[in-house]
């Protein structure tokens, strides 16, 4: 070993104090990134970085070429249309038909500055539709920053961990929140960040039918679009398709990001796709506040306009080109991102070799798939304790508690793992495990 582990606790304490972090267990993703960075600078240790969900693959060449061409054509000097360039709207609609088997008109396909802006604008618009519905419901675990958005917007939210409420058990649990009459919007990711469990069609049907019964909007976050590698979702216009709430309700919108599936995170481009019915629907609350308009027109011309006045002009051409190539069957975007599944399989095996377990290991009777994230636990330790225990070994992740999970453990991301780090991880965990006994 070229390094001595564990790292001196004073070095870690100094890093935490420098960043004014009071409780490491509650540290945000970016704070854990900063802590690891400080320790790296101080010690020269290369951290095994599993805390941040940043794509670790090259961006799609199709997107890069299309964006360069758009820039060469002068789009940088022109404000983009607030609702998106026509080509992107058309290709978004076609992509959704090809891979989700839903009919969404181009009008309702609106580019946003990443899915994060999509949820930000969704939360604002949904919570203004009806003065009695002022609360967001998160089906957790989930992306921690979405709750931060609600906090920034001073919006109320409720949450429950789906761990013990899969299948038919989801119905009564979900209805126990909706029956109160205050839920404006339900939010979840599928595949799930961080558990990588996937809601089934029967579960989506439960959510859809309850959303109709209680007139609640559903925001389906497809940040990891079609990345359930247990089945082949890569063939356009052929089943199986990406499962979606759109089969079971009209009260929905989809968030489809270019960040992970096309490794195009740096250009901050995603699509909010509103159902045809939701886009055209008028709400009393929106009429009272804005003097008229539909959900879709208010989302675009009031909320999105105030947030960013549109999305990078050239990035819209990039996403349109990637959608088109995928829908044409000329670009199998899932072939590239399957690398994350291969990494997860290797990493899980190493962690389990040294006494770790997988927190979310069961997906309605099937082993959970291998993908962008996985979850780990260690006997006798809370998630916060495990985070604090692994950082001295140059291993960083985030506590599951920050994702809304009620389970003890950590979320680990596969995206930054380099080939030489499997050996590093094994060496460090071997020392870690020996020192726990």
Helices and strands as residue ranges (DSSP letters): H 9-18, G 24-26, H 29-43, E 48-49, H 61-72, G 75-77, H 86-100, G 106-108, E 109-112, H 114-126, E 135-140, H 144-152, E 156-161, G 162-164, H 169-178, E 183-189, H 201-213, E 217-222, G 245-247, E 252-257, G 265-267, E 270-274, H 276-280, H 284-290, H 295-298, I 299-304, H 305-307, H 313-327, H 333-353, E 356-358, E 362-363, E 366-367, E 373-378, H 383-391, E 395-396, E 398-399, G 400-403, E 410-413, H 421-436
